[in-house]
Amino acid sequence: MPGRLAIFDDREFKNDAKSLIKNDLVNELYARYNIPPTIPVPALLNNGNYLYTHFGYLPSWANSKSSMNINARSETIYEKKTFRDSFRFRRCIIPINGFYEWKVEDKEKTPYFVSDAKNSYMALAGIWDEYFEPELNMNIVTIALITCDANEKLSTVHHRMPVVLEKKDFDLWLKSDDLKAINKLFEIYPSEKLKLHIVRDEVNKVDFDKPSCIKEIKEKKQSESPIGQLSLF
């Protein structure tokens, strides 16, 4: 489930969520095309703050970063002590322009960029908490993406995908106390609403962060030697 994200334009999201954003701490977005865990990503918290957060969830009671999670399964989120309180009280929306997944065939890994077929962004359901960062001597907001089974289109590449929220459900997700209603939002995003295409192998490198990351390539050159991707989940 996505260990790399891209967020380079949040204007449409900000417009769609303007009634929910009380304090915009992101202001002008810093475009990133290949974001790995631990790197800041913007998120709209249910307290109205839109700010940069730590991509990788750490509960407030964690003793170290070794317990970091980048995602939480929708099927068990309420059963897990790590996520339960955040699911009830600290939900968020993570706007992204797309994410990467890797298809493995005969030990070769082919990267795909996944985005919305209609909109410029996808609003991912997430949870957050505050973790005391000793190196910074301050609390930081950390987030995890919530995942579900992949739809038919994406399942040819990976078996899991993030929970994607519709604009009409933003208010419910952030404000409601009705957990039964919230659970109904954990539906699989339809195949026809997603698009995906092959991208260059360089996205496997965490320091490769350019607009060309998301550019579609028709096929790999025979001479290309794929770069192995470190498994994050």
C-alpha positions as a printed Julia matrix, in Angstrom:
233×3 Matrix{Float64}:
   0.0     0.0     0.0
   1.43    3.29   -1.14
   4.84    4.05    0.25
   5.42    6.9    -2.21
   3.18    9.89   -2.8
   3.07   12.96   -5.04
   1.55   16.31   -4.06
   2.39   19.24   -6.29
  -0.9    21.15   -6.62
  -3.45   21.51   -3.81
  -5.48   24.42   -5.18
  -8.54   22.38   -6.17
  -8.53   20.59   -2.82
  -8.29   23.87   -0.92
 -11.25   25.21   -2.85
 -13.31   22.07   -2.22
 -12.44   22.07    1.5
 -12.46   25.82    2.12
 -15.34   25.65    4.6
 -13.36   23.14    6.69
  -9.97   24.86    6.64
  -9.78   27.2     9.62
  -6.05   27.75    9.68
  -3.95   27.32    6.51
  -0.39   26.71    7.68
   0.71   25.28    4.34
   0.03   28.49    2.41
   1.92   28.03   -0.88
   2.54   24.33   -1.39
   6.07   23.03   -1.88
   5.7    20.7    -4.87
   6.95   17.14   -4.33
   6.75   14.36   -6.91
   8.2    11.41   -5.0
   7.55   11.5    -1.26
   8.73    8.58    0.87
   7.79    7.95    4.52
   9.11   10.42    7.15
   8.96   13.31    4.64
   6.34   16.02    5.4
   3.0    15.89    3.58
   0.09   18.32    3.95
  -3.03   17.16    5.76
  -6.28   18.74    6.89
  -6.92   17.77   10.51
 -10.36   17.58   12.05
  -9.48   20.59   14.21
  -9.42   22.73   11.07
  -5.65   23.04   10.73
  -4.2    22.45    7.27
  -0.51   21.86    7.85
   2.55   19.77    7.03
   2.66   16.47    8.87
   5.09   13.58    9.29
   4.31   10.82    6.76
   4.4     7.91    9.16
   2.08    7.57   12.15
   3.4     7.49   15.69
   0.97    7.49   18.62
   1.65    9.92   21.43
   2.64    7.09   23.76
   5.23    5.55   21.4
   8.71    5.17   22.88
  10.56    5.32   19.57
  10.12    5.68   15.83
  10.5     1.93   15.4
   6.73    1.62   15.87
   5.94    3.9    12.9
   3.11    2.9    10.55
   2.44    4.49    7.17
  -0.99    2.91    6.85
  -3.83    1.44    8.9
  -6.19   -1.24    7.6
  -9.82   -0.08    7.48
 -11.01   -3.58    8.38
  -9.25   -3.58   11.78
  -8.6     0.08   12.6
 -11.06    0.14   15.49
  -9.68   -3.07   16.98
  -6.05   -1.95   17.13
  -4.92   -0.11   20.27
  -2.4     1.81   18.16
  -5.08    3.37   15.95
  -8.35    3.16   17.91
  -8.33    6.55   19.65
  -7.12    8.4    16.58
  -9.86    6.81   14.5
 -12.46    8.04   16.97
 -11.08   11.5    17.69
  -8.27   12.47   15.3
  -9.17   11.94   11.66
  -7.69   13.84    8.73
  -7.7    14.21    4.97
  -4.45   13.88    3.03
  -4.72   15.48   -0.43
  -2.41   13.97   -3.03
  -2.11   14.24   -6.8
  -1.22   10.56   -7.0
   0.73    7.64   -5.56
   3.05    4.92   -6.82
   2.72    1.16   -6.8
   5.04   -1.5    -8.17
   4.0    -4.51  -10.21
   6.25   -7.52   -9.7
   6.67   -9.98  -12.56
   9.52  -12.47  -12.83
  11.42  -10.56  -10.12
  11.18   -7.34  -12.14
   9.44   -4.37  -10.51
   7.59   -1.93  -12.75
   6.49    1.37  -11.16
   3.03    2.78  -11.87
   1.66    6.23  -11.1
  -1.94    6.13   -9.87
  -4.16    9.22   -9.99
  -7.79   10.28  -10.24
  -9.35    9.96  -13.68
 -11.41   13.14  -13.34
 -10.07   15.33  -10.54
  -6.62   16.84  -10.08
  -6.29   15.29   -6.64
  -7.39   12.41   -4.43
  -8.52   13.04   -0.86
  -7.21   10.17    1.24
  -8.75    9.22    4.57
  -6.22    9.3     7.38
  -5.64    9.46   11.11
  -3.24   11.61   13.09
  -1.63   12.0    16.48
   1.05   14.12   18.12
   4.41   12.56   18.91
   7.2    14.17   20.92
  10.29   14.33   18.7
  13.37   14.37   20.98
  15.7    15.62   18.25
  13.49   18.64   17.65
  12.42   18.93   21.29
   8.82   19.46   20.21
   5.6    17.68   19.32
   5.04   16.82   15.67
   1.84   15.76   13.95
   2.14   12.3    12.41
  -0.3    10.64   10.0
  -1.21    7.27    8.52
  -3.25    6.5     5.41
  -6.24    4.19    5.79
  -6.34    1.31    3.32
  -8.82   -1.14    1.85
  -8.82   -3.82   -0.84
  -7.75   -2.59   -4.27
 -10.35   -2.14   -6.98
 -10.3    -4.39  -10.05
  -8.08   -2.07  -12.09
  -5.43   -1.52   -9.43
  -5.46   -5.13   -8.24
  -3.46   -6.09  -11.33
  -0.61   -4.13   -9.75
  -1.21   -4.32   -5.98
  -3.83   -5.88   -3.69
  -4.37   -2.83   -1.45
  -5.2     0.84   -2.03
  -5.95    3.93    0.05
  -9.47    4.86    1.07
 -10.42    7.79   -1.18
 -13.05   10.24    0.05
 -15.61   11.97   -2.13
 -15.95   15.73   -1.71
 -19.48   15.31   -0.33
 -18.1    13.17    2.52
 -15.37   15.53    3.75
 -17.59   17.03    6.46
 -18.81   13.63    7.67
 -15.3    12.2     7.84
 -13.86   15.09    9.82
 -16.75   16.02   12.09
 -19.1    13.1    12.73
 -19.2    11.02   15.9
 -21.3     8.36   14.19
 -18.8     5.54   13.7
 -21.29    3.42   11.75
 -21.73    6.22    9.22
 -17.98    6.76    9.08
 -17.35    3.07    8.46
 -19.57    3.25    5.39
 -16.98    5.58    3.84
 -14.52    2.69    3.67
 -15.78    1.67    0.26
 -13.45    0.65   -2.54
 -12.91    3.52   -4.97
 -14.38    2.43   -8.33
 -12.03    1.34  -11.11
 -13.46    3.84  -13.57
 -12.43    6.7   -11.27
  -8.75    5.72  -11.3
  -6.1     5.96  -13.98
  -2.64    4.43  -13.86
   0.35    4.33  -16.14
   3.93    3.08  -16.13
   6.61    5.55  -15.1
  10.4     5.53  -15.13
  12.41    3.3   -12.8
  14.16    6.31  -11.28
  11.18    6.83   -8.96
  12.61    3.95   -6.94
  15.31    6.35   -5.77
  14.12    8.39   -2.8
  16.25   11.35   -3.87
  14.75   11.46   -7.39
  12.05   14.12   -7.11
  11.26   15.79  -10.42
   8.12   16.42  -12.52
   9.32   13.65  -14.84
   8.56   11.15  -12.05
   4.91   11.08  -13.07
   5.42   11.14  -16.83
   4.03    8.13  -18.64
   6.41    5.88  -20.53
   5.03    3.48  -23.11
   7.45    0.65  -22.51
  10.78   -0.08  -20.9
  13.9    -0.18  -22.98
  15.38   -3.62  -23.27
  18.7    -2.36  -21.92
  17.18   -0.86  -18.81
  18.16   -2.49  -15.57
  15.38   -2.04  -12.99
  16.3    -0.57   -9.66
  15.12   -2.57   -6.68
  12.56   -0.93   -4.4
  12.93   -1.17   -0.68
   9.81   -2.78    0.74
   8.04   -0.47    3.15
   5.15   -2.68    4.14
